[in-house]
Amino acid sequence: RYHAIDINMLPDRIYQCKQCDKTLPNNDKLLNHLRKHNGEKPYTCRQSDTAFPRTDELNSHVKTHPVEKPHQCTQCGKAYLHKKTLITHLKVHTGDQSHQCTQCD
C-alpha cells in the first residue's frame, strides 16, 4: 500500500511524487508511477509468468506471444482461433458455394 507520505497533492489537483518530484494529473497515474520506485509488478502474463507494473506494458507483451489456433483443418492444415471460422473454411473443400456472390461467375 502507498502511504500519504509518498504523495504530495498540490493545490491545483496535480499529484506529485515525493521521491522524484514528477507531477501527474491524478492519483491513479501517481500510483502507477510509484511502481517504478518500489518495483511492484502486479500484472502477470498468463503464458510466460512475466510481471509488469502497468496494464499497457502487459498488453504490449502479450502481443509478442503467438496466438493459439486450436481448430485445425484436417484436409489442408490451416488453423483457426474460432471453431465457426473453421466450419466456414471447410466449405472450400466440400464445394459448398452458398455464400458465393450471385453477381459473379
Sequence and secondary structure as in RCSB ss.txt:
>XXXX:A:sequence
RYHAIDINMLPDRIYQCKQCDKTLPNNDKLLNHLRKHNGEKPYTCRQSDTAFPRTDELNSHVKTHPVEKPHQCTQ
CGKAYLHKKTLITHLKVHTGDQSHQCTQCD
>XXXX:A:secstr
   GGGEEE TTS EEETTT  EESSHHHHHHHHHHHH    EE TTT  EESSHHHHHHHHTTS     EE TT
T  EESSHHHHHHHHHHHHT  TTS TT  
